[in-house]
Amino acid sequence: MKVMILAGGLGTRLAEETILRPKPMVEIGGMPILWHIMKIYSHYGFNEFIILLGYKGYVIKEYFANYYLHSSDVTIDLNLNTMSFLESRSEKWKITLVDTGEKAMTGARIKKARSYTEGKPFLLTYGDGLSDINLHKLIKSHSNSGKAITMTSVQPDGRFGALHINEKNEIVEFSEKPKGDGNWINGGFFVCEQKVFDYLTDAEDLVFEQEPLCKLAADLEMNAYKHFGFWKPMDALRDKQQLDTFWSSGNAPWRIW
């Protein structure tokens, strides 16, 4: 399966970082979060990527255009104007970079990349979320469901501690940032059949998470894969700092490679 990654949003809540580069290029441990996401997929044998570009997409193009050079030892002969590549630490990735427009919304971006999926099922995720998800189990759940799409469902950590108070106003239990209120939310990491494109239009303002997913749910075409492990989106500077701390400690849960 090919992996489609949404990488075109403005990332306005991370403006400190995204004023000069697209959100997926914001670095965690010295490497773009996009690289971390791709490493997760590559660990499970998925090495063909379709990256949907928008805001400052040229930054992502230039990064991968020069990736082999930056990941290799080289000998440069200035007299002969030649360059020889020596030991390489590059990845075995095949990457299709698709300009989907700076203002296009998620549904429009996905629709524009249909031809690159070659009529086959594909994987889909966002360019700003990390997880220790087992992709083989995700795909098995999707295959068993027979649905058009499988969404990884997660329960995010709460932002604040939770108090359990009895009738006497006594705090009988305190939980430090427990899981959310019991609801499951969209964690990305989708598996999609070609049928998903039947729910997309050519409208530039089509938001995948609104009408298309609502219709898929109403038609009972959505399967939920419940992920109980690590999941963390990089929505704000605070999230980036937390992910950096995980990485620098040598205990990054998503580093499964």
C-alpha positions in Angstrom: 0.0 0.0 0.0 1.0 3.6 -0.6 1.0 6.1 2.2 -0.7 9.4 1.7 0.3 12.2 4.1 -1.5 15.5 4.5 1.2 18.1 4.7 -0.3 21.3 3.4 -1.9 23.1 6.3 -0.9 26.5 7.6 -0.2 25.4 11.2 -1.4 28.7 12.7 -1.3 27.4 16.3 2.4 26.8 15.9 3.2 30.1 14.3 6.5 30.4 16.2 7.8 27.6 14.0 5.6 27.7 10.8 6.3 31.3 9.8 9.2 30.0 7.8 8.3 26.4 7.0 5.3 24.1 6.8 4.2 22.4 10.0 5.4 18.9 8.9 8.9 20.3 8.6 9.0 21.4 12.3 11.8 19.4 13.9 11.7 16.9 16.7 15.1 15.9 17.8 16.7 17.6 14.8 14.5 15.9 12.2 11.2 17.0 10.7 8.1 15.4 12.3 7.3 14.3 8.8 10.4 12.2 8.8 9.4 10.6 12.1 6.0 9.7 10.6 7.5 8.2 7.5 9.9 6.1 9.7 6.9 4.6 11.5 5.4 3.5 8.2 8.7 2.3 6.8 9.3 0.1 9.9 6.2 -1.9 8.8 7.4 -2.1 5.2 5.5 0.8 3.7 8.1 2.8 1.7 6.0 4.5 -1.0 4.6 7.9 0.0 2.3 10.5 -1.6 2.8 13.8 0.2 0.1 16.4 -0.3 1.7 19.8 -0.4 0.2 23.2 0.2 1.7 26.0 2.4 5.4 26.4 1.7 5.4 23.1 -0.1 8.7 24.0 -1.8 10.4 23.5 1.5 9.4 19.9 1.6 10.4 19.5 -2.1 13.9 20.9 -1.5 14.3 18.8 1.7 13.8 15.5 -0.2 15.5 16.7 -3.3 18.7 17.0 -1.3 18.1 14.2 1.2 20.5 11.7 -0.4 23.3 14.3 -0.4 22.7 15.2 3.2 22.6 11.5 4.2 25.8 10.4 2.5 29.5 10.9 2.8 30.8 12.6 -0.4 34.1 13.4 -2.1 34.0 16.6 -4.0 36.7 17.3 -6.6 36.6 21.0 -7.3 39.3 20.7 -10.0 37.3 18.2 -12.0 33.9 19.5 -10.8 32.8 16.1 -9.8 31.1 14.6 -6.7 31.3 11.0 -5.6 28.9 9.5 -3.1 30.5 7.2 -0.6 28.7 5.6 2.4 25.0 6.5 2.4 22.6 6.5 5.3 19.6 7.4 3.1 16.1 5.7 3.3 14.6 3.3 0.8 11.7 5.6 0.1 9.9 6.5 -3.1 8.2 9.8 -2.6 5.6 11.5 -4.8 5.2 15.2 -3.9 1.9 16.6 -5.1 1.1 20.3 -5.2 -2.6 20.4 -4.0 -2.8 24.2 -3.6 -2.1 26.5 -0.7 -5.8 27.1 0.1 -7.3 23.7 -0.5 -8.8 21.9 2.5 -8.1 18.3 3.4 -10.8 16.6 1.3 -9.8 18.6 -1.7 -6.2 17.6 -1.3 -7.0 13.9 -1.1 -9.2 14.1 -4.1 -6.5 15.7 -6.2 -4.1 12.8 -5.5 -6.5 10.1 -6.5 -4.6 9.1 -9.7 -1.4 8.4 -7.7 -3.1 5.7 -5.7 -3.4 3.6 -8.9 -6.9 2.3 -8.0 -5.7 0.5 -4.9 -6.4 0.7 -1.2 -4.1 3.2 0.5 -3.0 4.4 3.9 -3.7 8.0 5.0 -2.6 10.2 7.9 -1.8 13.7 9.0 1.7 15.3 8.9 1.7 16.3 12.5 0.9 13.2 14.7 3.0 10.5 16.2 2.1 7.1 17.6 3.4 3.7 18.5 0.5 2.2 16.5 0.9 -1.4 15.1 0.1 -0.8 11.4 -0.2 -4.5 10.7 -3.0 -4.8 13.3 -4.7 -1.7 11.9 -4.7 -3.1 8.4 -6.0 -6.5 9.7 -8.9 -4.7 11.5 -9.7 -2.9 8.3 -9.6 -6.0 6.1 -11.9 -7.9 8.6 -14.4 -5.0 8.7 -15.2 -4.9 5.0 -15.7 -1.1 5.4 -14.6 1.7 3.0 -12.4 3.3 5.6 -10.9 2.5 9.0 -10.1 5.4 11.4 -7.6 4.9 14.2 -9.5 6.1 17.3 -7.7 7.3 20.4 -8.4 8.8 23.8 -6.2 11.8 24.4 -4.7 12.6 27.7 -6.5 15.3 29.7 -4.8 18.7 30.0 -5.5 19.0 33.7 -5.6 16.7 36.8 -9.0 15.3 37.7 -10.6 15.4 41.2 -13.1 12.9 42.6 -15.1 14.6 45.3 -17.6 12.9 47.6 -20.8 14.3 49.2 -18.8 15.9 52.1 -16.6 17.9 49.6 -13.7 15.7 50.4 -11.3 14.9 47.6 -11.1 11.1 47.7 -9.0 10.6 44.6 -6.7 12.7 42.4 -5.6 11.7 38.9 -2.8 13.5 37.2 -3.9 14.3 33.6 -6.0 11.1 33.1 -7.4 10.0 29.7 -10.1 12.3 28.4 -13.8 12.1 29.2 -14.2 8.6 27.8 -14.8 9.7 24.3 -12.8 8.4 21.3 -11.5 10.9 18.8 -10.0 10.9 15.3 -6.3 9.9 15.6 -5.5 9.8 11.9 -3.7 6.7 10.6 -6.5 5.7 8.3 -6.8 2.7 5.9 -8.9 3.7 2.8 -10.5 1.8 0.0 -11.0 3.5 -3.4 -14.7 3.9 -2.5 -13.7 6.8 -0.2 -13.3 8.9 -3.3 -17.0 8.6 -4.1 -17.6 10.8 -1.0 -15.2 13.5 -2.2 -16.0 16.4 -4.5 -13.8 18.8 -6.4 -14.7 21.8 -4.1 -11.6 23.5 -2.8 -13.2 24.0 0.6 -14.1 20.4 1.1 -13.0 19.3 4.6 -12.5 15.6 4.8 -13.4 15.5 8.5 -16.8 17.1 8.0 -19.2 16.0 5.2 -17.2 13.1 3.7 -16.6 11.3 7.0 -20.1 12.2 8.3 -21.6 10.5 5.2 -19.3 7.5 5.5 -20.4 7.1 9.1 -24.1 7.5 8.2 -23.7 4.8 5.5 -22.0 2.5 8.1 -18.9 2.5 6.0 -16.5 3.5 8.8 -14.6 1.0 11.0 -12.9 2.1 14.2 -9.5 0.7 15.2 -9.1 1.5 18.9 -5.5 2.3 19.8 -4.7 2.2 23.5 -1.0 3.1 23.2 0.9 6.3 22.6 -0.6 9.0 20.4 0.4 12.7 20.4 -0.4 15.4 17.9 1.8 18.5 17.5 -0.8 21.2 17.7 1.0 23.9 19.6 4.5 24.8 20.8 3.9 23.0 24.1 3.3 19.8 22.2 6.6 20.2 20.2 8.5 20.7 23.4 7.0 17.6 25.0 7.9 15.5 21.9 11.4 17.0 22.0 11.7 15.9 25.7 10.6 12.4 24.8 13.2 12.2 22.1 16.1 13.7 24.0 15.4 11.4 27.0 15.9 8.4 24.7 12.4 7.2 25.5 10.3 8.3 22.5 7.4 5.8 22.4 6.9 6.2 18.6 10.5 5.3 17.9 9.7 1.7 17.0 12.4 1.4 14.3 
